[in-house]
């Protein structure tokens, strides 16, 4: 079983869920904050891919 933290698809799914949620927010600052979080999830997916390729 793969550790969730090391699973790129987990992080990409979280990013997509966060982007979807951001669309429902009326306040621009809230949407932007959620979109930044989604970007961080994308970054974590890249790190997870790099980790998998090294192990």
C-alpha positions, 0 to 999 in steps of 0.5 A: 500500500502506498502512503497517501503523502507519496501518491501524486494522484491523491494530490491532483485530486485534492487540487481539482476538488479545491479548484471546484470549491473555489468556483462557488465562493462569491468573494474574490479573496476567498477564491484566490486563497483556495486557488493558491492552495490548489497550486500547492497541492499540484506542487505536492503532486510533483514532489510525490512523482519525484519521490516515486521515481527515486525509490 
